[in-house]
């Protein structure tokens, strides 16, 4: 189970980095993670896309 959780967290980290590289580099990676509601335990808070984009737009 621990191995599965580790793999899921790594997969999520990779996905977040890819999204950040593909258009949000004008903010730090940590700020981007905070804006999308990423928690260190590998869970992303459930938010609508419009809410996430609105949060990111406020930072620019």
PDB file of N, CA, C, O and CB in Angstrom:
ATOM      1  N   UNK A   1       0.821  -1.186   0.000  1.00  0.00           N
ATOM      2  CA  UNK A   1       0.000   0.000   0.000  1.00  0.00           C
ATOM      3  C   UNK A   1       0.873   1.262   0.000  1.00  0.00           C
ATOM      4  O   UNK A   1       0.582   2.230  -0.702  1.00  0.00           O
ATOM      5  CB  UNK A   1      -0.938  -0.008   1.207  1.00  0.00           C
ATOM      6  N   UNK A   2       1.946   1.232   0.800  1.00  0.00           N
ATOM      7  CA  UNK A   2       2.842   2.378   0.851  1.00  0.00           C
ATOM      8  C   UNK A   2       3.475   2.635  -0.513  1.00  0.00           C
ATOM      9  O   UNK A   2       3.630   3.785  -0.924  1.00  0.00           O
ATOM     10  CB  UNK A   2       3.927   2.159   1.907  1.00  0.00           C
ATOM     11  N   UNK A   3       3.833   1.587  -1.197  1.00  0.00           N
ATOM     12  CA  UNK A   3       4.436   1.716  -2.518  1.00  0.00           C
ATOM     13  C   UNK A   3       3.456   2.326  -3.516  1.00  0.00           C
ATOM     14  O   UNK A   3       3.837   3.154  -4.344  1.00  0.00           O
ATOM     15  CB  UNK A   3       4.913   0.355  -3.016  1.00  0.00           C
ATOM     16  N   UNK A   4       2.222   1.924  -3.435  1.00  0.00           N
ATOM     17  CA  UNK A   4       1.185   2.478  -4.299  1.00  0.00           C
ATOM     18  C   UNK A   4       0.978   3.968  -4.010  1.00  0.00           C
ATOM     19  O   UNK A   4       0.871   4.771  -4.936  1.00  0.00           O
ATOM     20  CB  UNK A   4      -0.136   1.708  -4.112  1.00  0.00           C
ATOM     21  N   UNK A   5       0.922   4.334  -2.733  1.00  0.00           N
ATOM     22  CA  UNK A   5       0.767   5.748  -2.363  1.00  0.00           C
ATOM     23  C   UNK A   5       1.949   6.569  -2.859  1.00  0.00           C
ATOM     24  O   UNK A   5       1.772   7.680  -3.359  1.00  0.00           O
ATOM     25  CB  UNK A   5       0.625   5.897  -0.838  1.00  0.00           C
ATOM     26  N   UNK A   6       3.157   6.023  -2.721  1.00  0.00           N
ATOM     27  CA  UNK A   6       4.354   6.717  -3.202  1.00  0.00           C
ATOM     28  C   UNK A   6       4.285   6.938  -4.712  1.00  0.00           C
ATOM     29  O   UNK A   6       4.572   8.033  -5.195  1.00  0.00           O
ATOM     30  CB  UNK A   6       5.620   5.919  -2.842  1.00  0.00           C
ATOM     31  N   UNK A   7       3.904   5.904  -5.452  1.00  0.00           N
ATOM     32  CA  UNK A   7       3.803   6.006  -6.910  1.00  0.00           C
ATOM     33  C   UNK A   7       2.756   7.040  -7.321  1.00  0.00           C
ATOM     34  O   UNK A   7       2.970   7.807  -8.259  1.00  0.00           O
ATOM     35  CB  UNK A   7       3.458   4.640  -7.517  1.00  0.00           C
ATOM     36  N   UNK A   8       1.633   7.057  -6.623  1.00  0.00           N
ATOM     37  CA  UNK A   8       0.582   8.027  -6.950  1.00  0.00           C
ATOM     38  C   UNK A   8       1.060   9.446  -6.672  1.00  0.00           C
ATOM     39  O   UNK A   8       0.783  10.353  -7.456  1.00  0.00           O
ATOM     40  CB  UNK A   8      -0.700   7.732  -6.146  1.00  0.00           C
ATOM     41  N   UNK A   9       1.768   9.650  -5.574  1.00  0.00           N
ATOM     42  CA  UNK A   9       2.276  10.974  -5.246  1.00  0.00           C
ATOM     43  C   UNK A   9       3.283  11.437  -6.294  1.00  0.00           C
ATOM     44  O   UNK A   9       3.248  12.590  -6.723  1.00  0.00           O
ATOM     45  CB  UNK A   9       2.917  10.972  -3.853  1.00  0.00           C
ATOM     46  N   UNK A  10       4.182  10.543  -6.709  1.00  0.00           N
ATOM     47  CA  UNK A  10       5.171  10.890  -7.720  1.00  0.00           C
ATOM     48  C   UNK A  10       4.500  11.223  -9.049  1.00  0.00           C
ATOM     49  O   UNK A  10       4.908  12.160  -9.734  1.00  0.00           O
ATOM     50  CB  UNK A  10       6.169   9.747  -7.903  1.00  0.00           C
ATOM     51  N   UNK A  11       3.494  10.473  -9.407  1.00  0.00           N
ATOM     52  CA  UNK A  11       2.752  10.730 -10.642  1.00  0.00           C
ATOM     53  C   UNK A  11       2.075  12.103 -10.585  1.00  0.00           C
ATOM     54  O   UNK A  11       2.087  12.854 -11.561  1.00  0.00           O
ATOM     55  CB  UNK A  11       1.701   9.622 -10.881  1.00  0.00           C
ATOM     56  N   UNK A  12       1.494  12.412  -9.442  1.00  0.00           N
ATOM     57  CA  UNK A  12       0.840  13.704  -9.267  1.00  0.00           C
ATOM     58  C   UNK A  12       1.854  14.838  -9.339  1.00  0.00           C
ATOM     59  O   UNK A  12       1.592  15.868  -9.960  1.00  0.00           O
ATOM     60  CB  UNK A  12       0.089  13.748  -7.934  1.00  0.00           C
ATOM     61  N   UNK A  13       3.009  14.653  -8.708  1.00  0.00           N
ATOM     62  CA  UNK A  13       4.074  15.660  -8.747  1.00  0.00           C
ATOM     63  C   UNK A  13       4.512  15.920 -10.191  1.00  0.00           C
ATOM     64  O   UNK A  13       4.694  17.071 -10.587  1.00  0.00           O
ATOM     65  CB  UNK A  13       5.284  15.204  -7.892  1.00  0.00           C
ATOM     66  N   UNK A  14       4.679  14.860 -10.971  1.00  0.00           N
ATOM     67  CA  UNK A  14       5.076  15.009 -12.368  1.00  0.00           C
ATOM     68  C   UNK A  14       4.017  15.778 -13.152  1.00  0.00           C
ATOM     69  O   UNK A  14       4.350  16.665 -13.938  1.00  0.00           O
ATOM     70  CB  UNK A  14       5.317  13.634 -13.007  1.00  0.00           C
ATOM     71  N   UNK A  15       2.756  15.447 -12.945  1.00  0.00           N
ATOM     72  CA  UNK A  15       1.669  16.116 -13.643  1.00  0.00           C
ATOM     73  C   UNK A  15       1.651  17.610 -13.303  1.00  0.00           C
ATOM     74  O   UNK A  15       1.473  18.450 -14.186  1.00  0.00           O
ATOM     75  CB  UNK A  15       0.320  15.465 -13.283  1.00  0.00           C
ATOM     76  N   UNK A  16       1.833  17.933 -12.033  1.00  0.00           N
ATOM     77  CA  UNK A  16       1.834  19.337 -11.608  1.00  0.00           C
ATOM     78  C   UNK A  16       2.993  20.083 -12.249  1.00  0.00           C
ATOM     79  O   UNK A  16       2.821  21.204 -12.727  1.00  0.00           O
ATOM     80  CB  UNK A  16       1.917  19.443 -10.070  1.00  0.00           C
ATOM     81  N   UNK A  17       4.168  19.474 -12.262  1.00  0.00           N
ATOM     82  CA  UNK A  17       5.332  20.131 -12.877  1.00  0.00           C
ATOM     83  C   UNK A  17       5.114  20.350 -14.369  1.00  0.00           C
ATOM     84  O   UNK A  17       5.483  21.398 -14.900  1.00  0.00           O
ATOM     85  CB  UNK A  17       6.603  19.296 -12.652  1.00  0.00           C
ATOM     86  N   UNK A  18       4.521  19.377 -15.049  1.00  0.00           N
ATOM     87  CA  UNK A  18       4.238  19.527 -16.477  1.00  0.00           C
ATOM     88  C   UNK A  18       3.276  20.687 -16.714  1.00  0.00           C
ATOM     89  O   UNK A  18       3.493  21.498 -17.615  1.00  0.00           O
ATOM     90  CB  UNK A  18       3.655  18.224 -17.053  1.00  0.00           C
ATOM     91  N   UNK A  19       2.221  20.773 -15.919  1.00  0.00           N
ATOM     92  CA  UNK A  19       1.257  21.871 -16.058  1.00  0.00           C
ATOM     93  C   UNK A  19       1.929  23.214 -15.801  1.00  0.00           C
ATOM     94  O   UNK A  19       1.679  24.182 -16.520  1.00  0.00           O
ATOM     95  CB  UNK A  19       0.073  21.679 -15.091  1.00  0.00           C
ATOM     96  N   UNK A  20       2.772  23.278 -14.790  1.00  0.00           N
ATOM     97  CA  UNK A  20       3.469  24.514 -14.443  1.00  0.00           C
ATOM     98  C   UNK A  20       4.399  24.945 -15.581  1.00  0.00           C
ATOM     99  O   UNK A  20       4.429  26.117 -15.954  1.00  0.00           O
ATOM    100  CB  UNK A  20       4.270  24.334 -13.135  1.00  0.00           C
ATOM    101  N   UNK A  21       5.153  23.995 -16.128  1.00  0.00           N
ATOM    102  CA  UNK A  21       6.087  24.296 -17.215  1.00  0.00           C
ATOM    103  C   UNK A  21       5.344  24.750 -18.466  1.00  0.00           C
ATOM    104  O   UNK A  21       5.852  25.575 -19.226  1.00  0.00           O
ATOM    105  CB  UNK A  21       6.950  23.069 -17.534  1.00  0.00           C
ATOM    106  N   UNK A  22       4.149  24.218 -18.682  1.00  0.00           N
ATOM    107  CA  UNK A  22       3.397  24.518 -19.897  1.00  0.00           C
ATOM    108  C   UNK A  22       2.622  25.821 -19.850  1.00  0.00           C
ATOM    109  O   UNK A  22       1.769  26.046 -20.709  1.00  0.00           O
ATOM    110  CB  UNK A  22       2.457  23.413 -20.177  1.00  0.00           C
ATOM    111  N   UNK A  23       2.881  26.685 -18.886  1.00  0.00           N
ATOM    112  CA  UNK A  23       2.181  27.964 -18.965  1.00  0.00           C
ATOM    113  C   UNK A  23       2.148  28.808 -17.716  1.00  0.00           C
ATOM    114  O   UNK A  23       1.604  29.912 -17.741  1.00  0.00           O
ATOM    115  CB  UNK A  23       0.832  27.723 -19.367  1.00  0.00           C
ATOM    116  N   UNK A  24       2.706  28.333 -16.631  1.00  0.00           N
ATOM    117  CA  UNK A  24       2.597  29.114 -15.394  1.00  0.00           C
ATOM    118  C   UNK A  24       3.958  29.409 -14.778  1.00  0.00           C
ATOM    119  O   UNK A  24       4.064  29.546 -13.560  1.00  0.00           O
ATOM    120  CB  UNK A  24       1.732  28.378 -14.385  1.00  0.00           C
ATOM    121  N   UNK A  25       4.999  29.509 -15.598  1.00  0.00           N
ATOM    122  CA  UNK A  25       6.345  29.722 -15.096  1.00  0.00           C
ATOM    123  C   UNK A  25       6.566  31.120 -14.532  1.00  0.00           C
ATOM    124  O   UNK A  25       7.579  31.366 -13.877  1.00  0.00           O
ATOM    125  CB  UNK A  25       7.330  29.466 -16.185  1.00  0.00           C
ATOM    126  N   UNK A  26       5.641  32.032 -14.774  1.00  0.00           N
ATOM    127  CA  UNK A  26       5.795  33.374 -14.225  1.00  0.00           C
ATOM    128  C   UNK A  26       5.450  33.414 -12.739  1.00  0.00           C
ATOM    129  O   UNK A  26       5.527  34.472 -12.115  1.00  0.00           O
ATOM    130  CB  UNK A  26       4.919  34.360 -14.990  1.00  0.00           C
ATOM    131  N   UNK A  27       5.079  32.298 -12.179  1.00  0.00           N
ATOM    132  CA  UNK A  27       4.870  32.136 -10.741  1.00  0.00           C
ATOM    133  C   UNK A  27       5.746  30.969 -10.289  1.00  0.00           C
ATOM    134  O   UNK A  27       6.110  30.117 -11.099  1.00  0.00           O
ATOM    135  CB  UNK A  27       3.343  31.886 -10.394  1.00  0.00           C
ATOM    136  N   UNK A  28       6.078  30.928  -9.020  1.00  0.00           N
ATOM    137  CA  UNK A  28       6.918  29.818  -8.555  1.00  0.00           C
ATOM    138  C   UNK A  28       6.108  28.522  -8.537  1.00  0.00           C
ATOM    139  O   UNK A  28       4.877  28.540  -8.515  1.00  0.00           O
ATOM    140  CB  UNK A  28       7.494  30.117  -7.142  1.00  0.00           C
ATOM    141  N   UNK A  29       6.808  27.425  -8.546  1.00  0.00           N
ATOM    142  CA  UNK A  29       6.142  26.121  -8.507  1.00  0.00           C
ATOM    143  C   UNK A  29       5.335  25.974  -7.225  1.00  0.00           C
ATOM    144  O   UNK A  29       4.229  25.433  -7.242  1.00  0.00           O
ATOM    145  CB  UNK A  29       7.171  24.980  -8.623  1.00  0.00           C
ATOM    146  N   UNK A  30       5.885  26.454  -6.115  1.00  0.00           N
ATOM    147  CA  UNK A  30       5.163  26.378  -4.838  1.00  0.00           C
ATOM    148  C   UNK A  30       3.886  27.208  -4.864  1.00  0.00           C
ATOM    149  O   UNK A  30       2.855  26.776  -4.348  1.00  0.00           O
ATOM    150  CB  UNK A  30       6.059  26.848  -3.692  1.00  0.00           C
ATOM    151  N   UNK A  31       3.946  28.397  -5.461  1.00  0.00           N
ATOM    152  CA  UNK A  31       2.746  29.234  -5.568  1.00  0.00           C
ATOM    153  C   UNK A  31       1.703  28.564  -6.455  1.00  0.00           C
ATOM    154  O   UNK A  31       0.507  28.622  -6.170  1.00  0.00           O
ATOM    155  CB  UNK A  31       3.103  30.629  -6.127  1.00  0.00           C
ATOM    156  N   UNK A  32       2.159  27.929  -7.529  1.00  0.00           N
ATOM    157  CA  UNK A  32       1.245  27.219  -8.416  1.00  0.00           C
ATOM    158  C   UNK A  32       0.568  26.071  -7.680  1.00  0.00           C
ATOM    159  O   UNK A  32      -0.640  25.872  -7.808  1.00  0.00           O
ATOM    160  CB  UNK A  32       1.991  26.694  -9.649  1.00  0.00           C
ATOM    161  N   UNK A  33       1.350  25.311  -6.904  1.00  0.00           N
ATOM    162  CA  UNK A  33       0.778  24.204  -6.124  1.00  0.00           C
ATOM    163  C   UNK A  33      -0.270  24.724  -5.146  1.00  0.00           C
ATOM    164  O   UNK A  33      -1.327  24.117  -4.973  1.00  0.00           O
ATOM    165  CB  UNK A  33       1.886  23.444  -5.360  1.00  0.00           C
ATOM    166  N   UNK A  34       0.030  25.837  -4.518  1.00  0.00           N
ATOM    167  CA  UNK A  34      -0.919  26.424  -3.570  1.00  0.00           C
ATOM    168  C   UNK A  34      -2.193  26.863  -4.283  1.00  0.00           C
ATOM    169  O   UNK A  34      -3.297  26.672  -3.773  1.00  0.00           O
ATOM    170  CB  UNK A  34      -0.283  27.618  -2.839  1.00  0.00           C
ATOM    171  N   UNK A  35      -2.030  27.455  -5.469  1.00  0.00           N
ATOM    172  CA  UNK A  35      -3.187  27.958  -6.218  1.00  0.00           C
ATOM    173  C   UNK A  35      -4.133  26.837  -6.655  1.00  0.00           C
ATOM    174  O   UNK A  35      -5.347  27.031  -6.713  1.00  0.00           O
ATOM    175  CB  UNK A  35      -2.716  28.731  -7.440  1.00  0.00           C
ATOM    176  N   UNK A  36      -3.573  25.671  -6.960  1.00  0.00           N
ATOM    177  CA  UNK A  36      -4.440  24.568  -7.381  1.00  0.00           C
ATOM    178  C   UNK A  36      -4.897  23.721  -6.204  1.00  0.00           C
ATOM    179  O   UNK A  36      -5.646  22.760  -6.382  1.00  0.00           O
ATOM    180  CB  UNK A  36      -3.721  23.693  -8.391  1.00  0.00           C
ATOM    181  N   UNK A  37      -4.455  24.066  -5.013  1.00  0.00           N
ATOM    182  CA  UNK A  37      -4.908  23.349  -3.831  1.00  0.00           C
ATOM    183  C   UNK A  37      -4.164  22.056  -3.563  1.00  0.00           C
ATOM    184  O   UNK A  37      -4.699  21.154  -2.919  1.00  0.00           O
ATOM    185  CB  UNK A  37      -6.346  23.056  -3.956  1.00  0.00           C
ATOM    186  N   UNK A  38      -2.932  21.954  -4.050  1.00  0.00           N
ATOM    187  CA  UNK A  38      -2.143  20.745  -3.838  1.00  0.00           C
ATOM    188  C   UNK A  38      -1.702  20.657  -2.385  1.00  0.00           C
ATOM    189  O   UNK A  38      -1.223  21.634  -1.810  1.00  0.00           O
ATOM    190  CB  UNK A  38      -0.920  20.720  -4.775  1.00  0.00           C
ATOM    191  N   UNK A  39      -1.865  19.494  -1.807  1.00  0.00           N
ATOM    192  CA  UNK A  39      -1.398  19.245  -0.442  1.00  0.00           C
ATOM    193  C   UNK A  39      -0.217  18.292  -0.508  1.00  0.00           C
ATOM    194  O   UNK A  39      -0.140  17.445  -1.398  1.00  0.00           O
ATOM    195  CB  UNK A  39      -2.538  18.662   0.456  1.00  0.00           C
ATOM    196  N   UNK A  40       0.686  18.431   0.423  1.00  0.00           N
ATOM    197  CA  UNK A  40       1.926  17.652   0.406  1.00  0.00           C
ATOM    198  C   UNK A  40       1.704  16.146   0.462  1.00  0.00           C
ATOM    199  O   UNK A  40       2.618  15.381   0.153  1.00  0.00           O
ATOM    200  CB  UNK A  40       2.789  18.062   1.554  1.00  0.00           C
ATOM    201  N   UNK A  41       0.538  15.716   0.842  1.00  0.00           N
ATOM    202  CA  UNK A  41       0.275  14.275   0.912  1.00  0.00           C
ATOM    203  C   UNK A  41      -0.134  13.695  -0.430  1.00  0.00           C
ATOM    204  O   UNK A  41      -0.546  12.537  -0.504  1.00  0.00           O
ATOM    205  CB  UNK A  41      -0.805  13.993   1.933  1.00  0.00           C
ATOM    206  N   UNK A  42      -0.026  14.485  -1.496  1.00  0.00           N
ATOM    207  CA  UNK A  42      -0.318  13.985  -2.831  1.00  0.00           C
ATOM    208  C   UNK A  42      -1.750  14.172  -3.265  1.00  0.00           C
ATOM    209  O   UNK A  42      -2.143  13.690  -4.327  1.00  0.00           O
ATOM    210  CB  UNK A  42       0.018  12.561  -2.905  1.00  0.00           C
ATOM    211  N   UNK A  43      -2.538  14.865  -2.465  1.00  0.00           N
ATOM    212  CA  UNK A  43      -3.948  15.065  -2.781  1.00  0.00           C
ATOM    213  C   UNK A  43      -4.147  16.479  -3.319  1.00  0.00           C
ATOM    214  O   UNK A  43      -3.593  17.443  -2.789  1.00  0.00           O
ATOM    215  CB  UNK A  43      -4.839  14.819  -1.531  1.00  0.00           C
ATOM    216  N   UNK A  44      -4.922  16.585  -4.348  1.00  0.00           N
ATOM    217  CA  UNK A  44      -5.275  17.891  -4.886  1.00  0.00           C
ATOM    218  C   UNK A  44      -6.711  18.176  -4.475  1.00  0.00           C
ATOM    219  O   UNK A  44      -7.619  17.378  -4.708  1.00  0.00           O
ATOM    220  CB  UNK A  44      -5.102  17.943  -6.448  1.00  0.00           C
ATOM    221  N   UNK A  45      -6.887  19.334  -3.858  1.00  0.00           N
ATOM    222  CA  UNK A  45      -8.225  19.733  -3.416  1.00  0.00           C
ATOM    223  C   UNK A  45      -9.142  19.837  -4.624  1.00  0.00           C
ATOM    224  O   UNK A  45      -8.740  20.344  -5.672  1.00  0.00           O
ATOM    225  CB  UNK A  45      -8.181  21.080  -2.643  1.00  0.00           C
ATOM    226  N   UNK A  46     -10.340  19.372  -4.484  1.00  0.00           N
ATOM    227  CA  UNK A  46     -11.283  19.418  -5.586  1.00  0.00           C
ATOM    228  C   UNK A  46     -11.795  20.839  -5.759  1.00  0.00           C
ATOM    229  O   UNK A  46     -12.476  21.376  -4.885  1.00  0.00           O
ATOM    230  CB  UNK A  46     -12.450  18.442  -5.351  1.00  0.00           C
ATOM    231  N   UNK A  47     -11.463  21.444  -6.895  1.00  0.00           N
ATOM    232  CA  UNK A  47     -11.902  22.796  -7.237  1.00  0.00           C
ATOM    233  C   UNK A  47     -12.320  22.782  -8.698  1.00  0.00           C
ATOM    234  O   UNK A  47     -11.838  21.976  -9.494  1.00  0.00           O
ATOM    235  CB  UNK A  47     -10.771  23.864  -6.974  1.00  0.00           C
ATOM    236  N   UNK A  48     -13.211  23.676  -9.028  1.00  0.00           N
ATOM    237  CA  UNK A  48     -13.580  23.774 -10.440  1.00  0.00           C
ATOM    238  C   UNK A  48     -12.452  24.469 -11.204  1.00  0.00           C
ATOM    239  O   UNK A  48     -11.664  25.217 -10.626  1.00  0.00           O
ATOM    240  CB  UNK A  48     -14.928  24.547 -10.615  1.00  0.00           C
ATOM    241  N   UNK A  49     -12.390  24.213 -12.487  1.00  0.00           N
ATOM    242  CA  UNK A  49     -11.358  24.825 -13.317  1.00  0.00           C
ATOM    243  C   UNK A  49     -11.489  26.346 -13.291  1.00  0.00           C
ATOM    244  O   UNK A  49     -10.479  27.049 -13.267  1.00  0.00           O
ATOM    245  CB  UNK A  49     -11.446  24.303 -14.764  1.00  0.00           C
ATOM    246  N   UNK A  50     -12.704  26.856 -13.296  1.00  0.00           N
ATOM    247  CA  UNK A  50     -12.899  28.305 -13.257  1.00  0.00           C
ATOM    248  C   UNK A  50     -12.356  28.907 -11.969  1.00  0.00           C
ATOM    249  O   UNK A  50     -11.780  29.995 -11.995  1.00  0.00           O
ATOM    250  CB  UNK A  50     -14.377  28.643 -13.404  1.00  0.00           C
ATOM    251  N   UNK A  51     -12.528  28.219 -10.840  1.00  0.00           N
ATOM    252  CA  UNK A  51     -11.978  28.700  -9.575  1.00  0.00           C
ATOM    253  C   UNK A  51     -10.453  28.714  -9.596  1.00  0.00           C
ATOM    254  O   UNK A  51      -9.831  29.666  -9.125  1.00  0.00           O
ATOM    255  CB  UNK A  51     -12.474  27.834  -8.422  1.00  0.00           C
ATOM    256  N   UNK A  52      -9.858  27.666 -10.138  1.00  0.00           N
ATOM    257  CA  UNK A  52      -8.396  27.600 -10.225  1.00  0.00           C
ATOM    258  C   UNK A  52      -7.865  28.704 -11.119  1.00  0.00           C
ATOM    259  O   UNK A  52      -6.915  29.397 -10.753  1.00  0.00           O
ATOM    260  CB  UNK A  52      -7.942  26.232 -10.753  1.00  0.00           C
ATOM    261  N   UNK A  53      -8.471  28.875 -12.290  1.00  0.00           N
ATOM    262  CA  UNK A  53      -8.015  29.926 -13.204  1.00  0.00           C
ATOM    263  C   UNK A  53      -8.221  31.311 -12.600  1.00  0.00           C
ATOM    264  O   UNK A  53      -7.393  32.203 -12.789  1.00  0.00           O
ATOM    265  CB  UNK A  53      -8.753  29.824 -14.545  1.00  0.00           C
ATOM    266  N   UNK A  54      -9.312  31.491 -11.880  1.00  0.00           N
ATOM    267  CA  UNK A  54      -9.555  32.771 -11.207  1.00  0.00           C
ATOM    268  C   UNK A  54      -8.504  33.053 -10.149  1.00  0.00           C
ATOM    269  O   UNK A  54      -8.019  34.179 -10.036  1.00  0.00           O
ATOM    270  CB  UNK A  54     -10.939  32.783 -10.573  1.00  0.00           C
ATOM    271  N   UNK A  55      -8.147  32.031  -9.369  1.00  0.00           N
ATOM    272  CA  UNK A  55      -7.092  32.193  -8.360  1.00  0.00           C
ATOM    273  C   UNK A  55      -5.762  32.538  -8.989  1.00  0.00           C
ATOM    274  O   UNK A  55      -5.033  33.393  -8.486  1.00  0.00           O
ATOM    275  CB  UNK A  55      -6.949  30.931  -7.534  1.00  0.00           C
ATOM    276  N   UNK A  56      -5.443  31.872 -10.093  1.00  0.00           N
ATOM    277  CA  UNK A  56      -4.170  32.153 -10.776  1.00  0.00           C
ATOM    278  C   UNK A  56      -4.193  33.547 -11.404  1.00  0.00           C
ATOM    279  O   UNK A  56      -3.173  34.236 -11.402  1.00  0.00           O
ATOM    280  CB  UNK A  56      -3.887  31.083 -11.862  1.00  0.00           C
ATOM    281  N   UNK A  57      -5.323  33.967 -11.933  1.00  0.00           N
ATOM    282  CA  UNK A  57      -5.419  35.294 -12.556  1.00  0.00           C
ATOM    283  C   UNK A  57      -5.214  36.400 -11.524  1.00  0.00           C
ATOM    284  O   UNK A  57      -4.663  37.454 -11.844  1.00  0.00           O
ATOM    285  CB  UNK A  57      -6.785  35.466 -13.248  1.00  0.00           C
ATOM    286  N   UNK A  58      -5.650  36.166 -10.300  1.00  0.00           N
ATOM    287  CA  UNK A  58      -5.463  37.161  -9.242  1.00  0.00           C
ATOM    288  C   UNK A  58      -3.997  37.394  -8.929  1.00  0.00           C
ATOM    289  O   UNK A  58      -3.621  38.480  -8.489  1.00  0.00           O
ATOM    290  CB  UNK A  58      -6.188  36.731  -7.985  1.00  0.00           C
ATOM    291  N   UNK A  59      -3.162  36.380  -9.151  1.00  0.00           N
ATOM    292  CA  UNK A  59      -1.732  36.489  -8.845  1.00  0.00           C
ATOM    293  C   UNK A  59      -0.962  37.243  -9.908  1.00  0.00           C
ATOM    294  O   UNK A  59       0.183  37.630  -9.675  1.00  0.00           O
ATOM    295  CB  UNK A  59      -1.135  35.120  -8.675  1.00  0.00           C
ATOM    296  N   UNK A  60      -1.554  37.460 -11.062  1.00  0.00           N
ATOM    297  CA  UNK A  60      -0.824  38.114 -12.160  1.00  0.00           C
ATOM    298  C   UNK A  60      -1.272  39.507 -12.331  1.00  0.00           C
ATOM    299  O   UNK A  60      -0.772  40.214 -13.205  1.00  0.00           O
ATOM    300  CB  UNK A  60      -0.994  37.373 -13.455  1.00  0.00           C
TER     301      UNK A  60
END
